[in-house]
Amino acid sequence: MPRVPYDLESRRPYLEPLFSDAEYDRRAAALRSAMEREGMDALCVFANAAAPSAIAYLTNYAPAFGSAFCVLRGDGTMTVVTDAVLHGEPMHSMIWMCRVPDVRVALGPVYGGAPDEVAVLTADAVGPARRVGLAGAAALPHGLYAALAARLSALSPADYILAGIRLEKSDEEIAAMRRAGEIADEGMRAVLGSLEAGVEETALAAAAVQRIHALGAREAFATCVVAGEQAGLKHGMPRRRALRDGESVFIDLGAAYRGYASDLSRCTAVGGARGRARDLLAIGAELYEAGLRAMRAGSTIDDVSQALLSVVRGTRYEPYYCAGGFGHGIGMSVIEVPGLFAGNTAELRPRMTVAYEPMVVVEGLGTGVVEDTLLITETGFERLTNHPVITWS
């Protein structure tokens, strides 16, 4: 027996729900309805530290390491099974954040447990259900999948069910994302307020991170501030490298608030933009505005793509425009469906949230991109990140 008990009553004094009971109940009810439509008796949802959001979405608990399953049965009852425990003590491992009464713990291989015990316990939790869906299979290690499949003969893919439920955000989710956007804006102000020749990239990234944490959030992903030739590769890790006058700078950051993310990018030039660097920044801003004019419920993602292509077609920037991806869905995960890319006929719908980032990337020169987190509304869109678009003089 663990020294520290982890039954629900023992967890309750420490349990800090990120959302209301009504919100968690809404999510479970929507998922049950979708399961019923698909003829599923139970659903197994897998998550781990690299991709914890599927479990957190349903249970308020995000595994910080190890593996976790949530079993949702047709009668609405849930079981959480995890081997994400330290020292053999579940209450040392944030399991106290789980709102589900039935939590079953496997020690896992680090503490002498069987490597597949978490999957075996999950199969037991499914019980007599015959038609069982599996969400999160892409992240599921083969050994755990094999142990699960050996005991549940009718496993069927179900990622699309959970993704469909998460696609349109509730009022509580939108409120969290608005705050995440506000905090990201403050992080960007911290970077641009300190940006000048001689300042190191790592110092600028640290300024953003400090501001994000000071406002009660955390990084949604590793903050990126890169300058010079590396700015022409878009993403990168900040270096102990001092900025130089006249060079391009690419900045990408986000805040995670109550588990929901924002994503914000701006580009600039040290000491003012001149020549080719200025032209690149201008085309990035022009692209951004052109796509926004097509960004509304009822439009397809390809409709937005065509508006973007019309800006660069026949210009010297056409070869450098990234038609293959101008953004992505965002929510509890930084990258979710839908993908924003040319040819995607998926329709934009109210309450969808996307990170919109049409870009021209010129190796050796820099990146021309403006990225904001957007909420699709009945009449168009709402910017959830609101930093000024023009960041250069």
C-alpha positions in Angstrom: 0.0 0.0 0.0 1.3 3.5 -0.7 2.2 5.5 2.3 0.1 8.4 1.0 -3.5 7.5 0.1 -4.9 8.6 -3.2 -8.6 7.7 -3.1 -10.8 10.6 -4.1 -11.5 11.8 -0.6 -7.8 12.0 0.1 -7.2 13.8 -3.1 -10.0 16.3 -2.8 -8.2 18.8 -0.5 -5.5 19.2 -3.1 -7.6 18.9 -6.3 -7.7 22.2 -8.2 -10.1 21.9 -11.1 -9.0 24.0 -14.0 -12.7 24.1 -15.3 -16.1 23.7 -13.8 -17.8 20.4 -13.1 -20.3 21.3 -15.7 -17.6 21.8 -18.3 -16.0 18.4 -17.6 -19.5 16.8 -17.6 -20.2 18.4 -21.0 -17.1 16.9 -22.5 -17.8 13.4 -21.3 -21.5 13.7 -22.4 -20.4 14.8 -25.9 -18.0 12.0 -26.1 -20.5 9.4 -25.0 -23.0 10.6 -27.6 -20.3 10.3 -30.3 -19.5 6.8 -29.1 -23.1 5.8 -29.3 -23.4 7.1 -32.8 -20.4 5.0 -33.8 -21.7 1.9 -32.0 -18.9 1.8 -29.3 -19.5 0.4 -25.9 -16.3 1.9 -24.4 -13.4 4.2 -25.3 -9.8 3.9 -24.2 -7.9 7.2 -24.4 -4.1 7.1 -24.2 -1.8 10.0 -23.2 1.7 10.5 -22.0 4.0 13.3 -21.0 4.8 14.2 -24.6 1.1 14.5 -25.4 -0.9 14.7 -22.2 -3.9 16.8 -23.4 -6.4 14.0 -24.2 -6.3 12.8 -20.6 -6.3 16.3 -19.2 -9.3 17.2 -21.3 -11.4 14.6 -19.7 -10.0 14.2 -16.1 -8.1 17.4 -15.1 -5.0 15.3 -14.7 -2.0 15.6 -17.1 0.7 12.9 -16.8 4.1 14.5 -16.4 5.9 11.3 -17.3 5.0 7.7 -17.9 1.7 6.5 -19.5 -1.9 7.0 -18.7 -5.2 5.7 -20.0 -8.8 7.0 -19.4 -11.5 4.4 -20.0 -15.0 5.9 -20.7 -17.8 3.3 -20.6 -21.2 3.6 -22.2 -22.9 4.2 -18.9 -20.7 7.3 -18.4 -18.4 5.9 -15.7 -14.7 6.5 -16.0 -11.5 4.9 -14.9 -8.0 6.4 -15.0 -5.0 4.0 -15.1 -1.5 5.3 -15.0 2.1 4.3 -14.3 3.2 7.9 -14.1 4.2 7.6 -10.4 7.4 8.6 -8.6 8.8 6.7 -5.6 5.9 4.3 -5.7 3.7 7.1 -4.3 0.9 8.2 -6.6 0.2 11.3 -4.5 3.7 12.5 -5.2 3.0 12.6 -8.9 0.1 15.1 -9.4 -2.5 12.3 -9.4 -4.2 14.5 -6.8 -5.3 16.6 -9.8 -7.5 13.8 -11.2 -11.2 14.4 -10.6 -12.2 10.8 -11.5 -12.9 8.7 -8.4 -11.6 5.4 -9.9 -7.8 5.7 -10.3 -5.7 2.6 -10.7 -2.0 2.8 -10.4 0.8 0.6 -11.9 4.3 1.0 -10.7 5.8 0.7 -14.2 9.2 -0.6 -15.1 11.2 2.1 -13.3 10.0 0.9 -9.9 10.0 -2.8 -10.7 6.6 -3.2 -12.2 5.8 -5.1 -15.4 6.3 -2.8 -18.5 2.8 -3.6 -19.8 1.0 -3.5 -16.4 -0.7 -0.2 -17.2 -2.3 -1.7 -20.4 -3.3 -4.9 -18.5 -5.1 -2.8 -15.9 -6.7 -0.7 -18.6 -8.1 -3.8 -20.3 -9.5 -5.0 -17.0 -11.2 -1.6 -16.5 -12.9 -1.9 -19.9 -14.8 -4.9 -18.5 -17.3 -6.8 -20.7 -17.6 -4.1 -23.4 -17.2 -5.7 -26.8 -16.9 -2.7 -29.2 -14.0 -0.6 -27.9 -12.5 2.5 -29.5 -8.9 3.6 -29.0 -7.8 7.2 -29.1 -4.2 8.3 -28.9 -2.8 5.3 -30.8 -0.2 7.4 -32.6 1.7 8.0 -29.3 1.0 4.5 -27.8 4.2 2.3 -27.6 3.9 -1.0 -29.4 4.3 -3.0 -26.2 1.4 -1.4 -24.6 -0.7 -1.6 -27.7 0.1 -5.3 -28.0 -0.9 -6.0 -24.4 -4.2 -4.1 -24.9 -5.0 -5.7 -28.2 -4.4 -9.1 -26.9 -7.1 -8.6 -24.3 -9.5 -6.5 -26.3 -10.0 -8.2 -29.6 -12.3 -5.6 -31.2 -10.2 -2.4 -30.8 -11.0 0.1 -33.5 -9.4 3.6 -34.2 -11.3 6.4 -32.5 -9.0 9.4 -32.7 -11.5 11.2 -35.0 -14.2 11.0 -32.3 -12.2 12.8 -29.6 -10.7 15.3 -32.2 -14.2 16.1 -33.4 -15.4 16.9 -29.8 -12.4 19.1 -29.2 -12.6 21.0 -32.4 -15.3 23.5 -31.3 -14.5 25.3 -28.1 -16.9 26.0 -25.2 -17.2 29.3 -23.5 -14.9 28.2 -20.7 -12.3 27.0 -23.1 -12.5 30.3 -25.1 -12.1 32.3 -22.0 -8.9 30.4 -21.1 -7.6 30.9 -24.6 -8.3 34.7 -24.5 -6.2 34.9 -21.4 -3.4 32.8 -22.9 -3.5 35.2 -25.8 -3.2 38.3 -23.6 -0.3 36.8 -21.8 1.5 35.9 -25.0 1.1 39.5 -26.1 2.8 40.6 -22.9 5.6 38.1 -23.6 6.1 39.6 -27.1 6.2 43.1 -25.6 8.9 42.0 -23.3 11.0 40.7 -26.2 10.6 43.7 -28.5 11.0 46.1 -25.6 14.5 44.7 -25.0 15.5 44.1 -28.6 18.6 46.0 -29.7 22.1 45.3 -31.0 24.3 43.6 -28.5 21.5 41.8 -26.6 21.8 38.0 -26.8 19.0 35.9 -28.2 18.8 33.9 -25.0 18.3 37.1 -22.9 15.4 38.1 -25.1 13.8 34.7 -24.8 14.3 34.8 -21.0 12.5 38.2 -20.9 9.4 36.6 -22.6 9.5 33.5 -20.3 9.8 35.6 -17.2 6.8 37.7 -18.2 4.7 34.7 -19.1 5.4 33.0 -15.7 4.8 36.3 -13.8 1.3 36.5 -15.3 0.4 33.0 -14.1 1.0 31.0 -17.2 3.8 28.9 -18.6 5.4 28.5 -22.0 3.1 26.7 -24.5 6.3 25.6 -26.3 10.0 26.6 -26.2 10.3 30.3 -26.9 12.1 31.0 -30.1 14.2 34.2 -30.8 16.7 33.8 -33.6 18.4 36.4 -35.7 20.7 36.8 -38.7 20.9 33.9 -41.2 19.1 31.6 -38.9 16.0 33.8 -39.1 15.8 32.5 -42.7 15.2 29.0 -41.4 12.2 30.2 -39.3 12.3 28.0 -36.2 15.3 27.6 -34.0 16.7 27.6 -30.5 17.9 30.9 -28.9 21.7 31.1 -28.8 24.3 32.9 -26.7 24.7 35.2 -29.7 24.5 39.0 -29.6 22.2 40.6 -32.1 23.8 42.8 -34.8 22.5 46.0 -36.3 20.4 45.6 -39.4 19.8 41.8 -39.2 16.4 40.1 -39.3 14.9 38.6 -36.2 12.2 35.9 -36.0 10.2 35.6 -32.7 7.8 32.8 -31.9 6.2 32.3 -28.5 3.1 31.2 -26.7 1.5 31.0 -23.3 -0.4 28.0 -21.8 -3.1 29.1 -19.4 -5.3 26.5 -17.6 -3.9 24.0 -20.1 -4.9 26.0 -23.2 -2.3 27.5 -25.6 -1.8 30.6 -27.6 0.7 30.9 -30.5 2.2 34.3 -31.6 4.9 35.2 -34.1 6.4 38.5 -35.2 9.4 39.4 -37.2 11.5 42.6 -37.2 15.0 43.9 -37.9 17.6 45.2 -35.4 17.7 49.0 -35.5 15.1 49.3 -38.3 14.3 47.4 -41.4 16.0 48.4 -44.7 16.2 47.1 -48.3 15.3 43.4 -48.9 14.6 42.8 -45.2 12.0 45.5 -45.2 10.4 44.2 -48.3 10.2 40.7 -46.8 8.5 42.0 -43.6 6.0 44.0 -45.8 5.0 40.9 -47.8 4.5 39.0 -44.6 2.1 41.6 -43.4 0.3 41.8 -46.7 -0.2 38.0 -46.8 -1.6 38.1 -43.2 -4.2 40.8 -44.1 -5.2 39.1 -47.3 -6.0 35.8 -45.6 -7.9 37.4 -42.8 -10.4 38.8 -45.4 -11.3 35.3 -46.3 -11.3 33.9 -42.7 -14.9 33.3 -41.8 -17.4 30.6 -40.9 -18.5 28.8 -44.1 -15.3 29.4 -46.0 -13.0 26.4 -46.6 -9.4 26.4 -45.6 -8.6 26.3 -49.3 -10.6 29.5 -49.8 -8.2 31.2 -47.4 -5.2 29.6 -49.2 -6.4 31.0 -52.6 -6.5 34.5 -51.1 -3.0 34.1 -49.9 -1.7 32.7 -53.2 -3.1 35.7 -55.0 -0.7 37.9 -53.1 2.5 36.1 -54.1 1.6 34.6 -57.5 3.8 36.0 -60.2 6.1 37.9 -57.7 9.6 37.2 -56.7 8.3 35.8 -53.4 6.2 33.0 -55.0 9.0 30.4 -54.7 9.5 31.2 -51.0 5.8 31.1 -50.0 4.9 28.1 -47.8 1.6 27.0 -49.4 2.0 23.6 -47.8 1.2 25.0 -44.3 0.0 28.4 -43.2 -1.2 27.4 -39.7 -2.9 24.8 -37.6 -5.6 24.2 -35.1 -4.8 25.0 -31.5 -6.3 24.4 -28.1 -5.0 22.1 -25.3 -2.3 21.1 -27.8 -0.3 23.7 -29.7 -0.9 21.8 -32.9 -4.3 20.2 -33.5 -6.7 19.7 -36.4 -7.5 21.3 -38.7 -4.3 21.8 -40.6 -4.2 25.0 -42.7 -2.8 24.1 -46.1 -3.6 24.5 -49.8 -6.2 22.0 -51.0 -7.8 21.4 -47.6 -11.6 21.6 -48.2 -12.5 21.4 -44.5 -15.0 24.2 -43.6 -14.3 26.8 -41.0 -16.9 26.7 -38.2 -17.8 29.0 -35.3 -15.8 28.2 -32.1 -12.9 26.7 -34.0 -9.5 28.1 -32.9 -6.5 28.3 -35.2 -2.9 29.6 -35.2 -2.8 31.5 -38.5 0.7 32.1 -39.9 1.1 32.6 -43.7 4.8 32.9 -44.4 7.5 33.7 -46.9 10.8 32.2 -45.8 14.0 33.2 -47.6 17.1 31.3 -46.5 20.0 33.6 -45.7 17.7 36.6 -45.3 14.8 36.0 -42.9 11.2 35.2 -42.5 8.2 37.3 -43.3 5.3 36.1 -41.1 2.7 37.5 -38.8 1.1 34.8 -36.7 -2.0 35.2 -34.4 -4.3 32.8 -32.6 -7.8 33.3 -34.0 -11.3 32.3 -32.9 -13.7 31.7 -35.8 -17.0 33.4 -35.0 -20.4 33.6 -36.7 -19.4 36.8 -38.5 -15.7 36.3 -39.1 -13.0 36.0 -36.5 -11.7 37.3 -33.2 -8.0 37.8 -32.6 -7.0 36.1 -29.4 -3.5 37.5 -29.7 -3.4 41.3 -30.4 0.1 42.5 -30.6 0.6 45.2 -33.3 1.4 43.7 -36.7 4.0 46.2 -37.7 7.0 45.7 -35.4 9.7 47.6 -37.4 10.4 51.2 -38.3 
